[in-house]
Amino acid sequence: MRPILSPLLLALSSLPFSRSALCVLSWNISYVPPGGLRDISFPINLSRAPHVAGYHFAQRVKFYGQTSVAYAGLQPRQDTSSGATVLRGVFTSFINGTTTTDPNCSEGVDDGPGVSCAHDFSGSHADTWDLIMTNTAGTTWAGKAVNYKNGTAFHIGTWTLPEGTGGIQGSQVGFMDYFPWNTNFSMTCADLPPTECTFSPPTTGSSWNGYSVGSISGSVERCENNVDHGPSLNGGWRFAIF
């Protein structure tokens, strides 16, 4: 039997990308200028995530002047036939009026407005990946995944928000989910594959103080008896299913 959803998860569940969220994160960055942040980086480590599609690890943002959100995330994929590890970077806006000319992106998200971008790349699960959103010009934003260890970068996508949209607000939520639950309603908590991930605090170079490190905390919204979680050594938050 599936657990009853908490009010926080019910709120998240109204959004197509997080309706199956197992775990939720709250992040915050101080000293945000009135116009909002012009860049933000979300470090994620998937050291023990399975090398198949299923889990989704993401952080979302909200822009000044908009009610809908956007997010950047990582999804493990099946290894190649030669054994190379594959990760999928995703960069999505649910904001009506978002446009794109990027070949990695397409308009429309889950039969609703917005733009969805995705790019598969070869990358180690053992390394930490920075999901970086950057304002490139006007209301245009680019998303990329950067290997924290060696600096290797992979472009995920670019989209342009409606005119008048401001920068990124200083707090929002992220999530870890298992998207096969979206279609297989017979699945229970015992069916969750083992996984482990660590979300580190977000950083920005565009706060009032220039470079700034935020804070992060997490909670388990479903399958509390199956998920181990708590603070990590780097000020982040770790989730594990064994």
Steps between C-alpha positions, in 0.01 A plus 500: 500500500625850421542751780274805534660809352600788727378853420845588360502203266142570396614846394791351308274238348302767317805540276551231234873453562475422872174313554689188614751679723648281772718766658484878508771762551477862607781732392572863574749769394524831686576850372303468178490827301156653426516378141587146602802276447657476155662163559468205733681167538357184657760228580366142493687173556343171386775269623280194553208567269409203277621523140150477353217745440262555790629744760488875449705744710419868449493852639242753397499880490242777483552825311382843606187593308391139441280257692616179330843345554797356314745230597829331419563134572695182438365158406713184490467305176593154376874450444610471138585163346868582559437564870513882495287669764226730371326787677214709368498870580160668495416872497131585496279808524129466581447871434244583234658697217845341530661458157808324364706446187737253667517158328511332844162652589136476399199714580233358730538305825269211592227635271533844660687823427873545532819359351679174581870441426699179540848379414659159562873496572766262625580583861607322817248449779787524748565866415299798618318687224410867516170581332549862399235747382638821350331811365674552165311809373167667568264226618695214339638227725739213431534176695808280517651217704860551612725236656615655828820294498639572153283781361362303206178675393198377304243741359144390579287772346401864464162670521364854511241605757227758432602865487505663842597183689755568774779292644493199731346533845702404807317185611314204355483122528656199329413134493603140449237285334454168325297565188387141419248561779324743267366214290529187718267559792545147633857582610567528874786636708659154507540516121734801507847416362799585724643846441698774671544869422629816667370850426755765599412863581436723198746773405477822300730772377228764478388567858547838668827357634610355167582132548271347762433151635144418601350245734301183444294252701291199410210283605346168397143531373431138408635163614653638820594150616694434180701821468798593716580871493680778682765773476820425308850613592500782244187668633280318253231239538528127427227251410555124478285196430663165573 
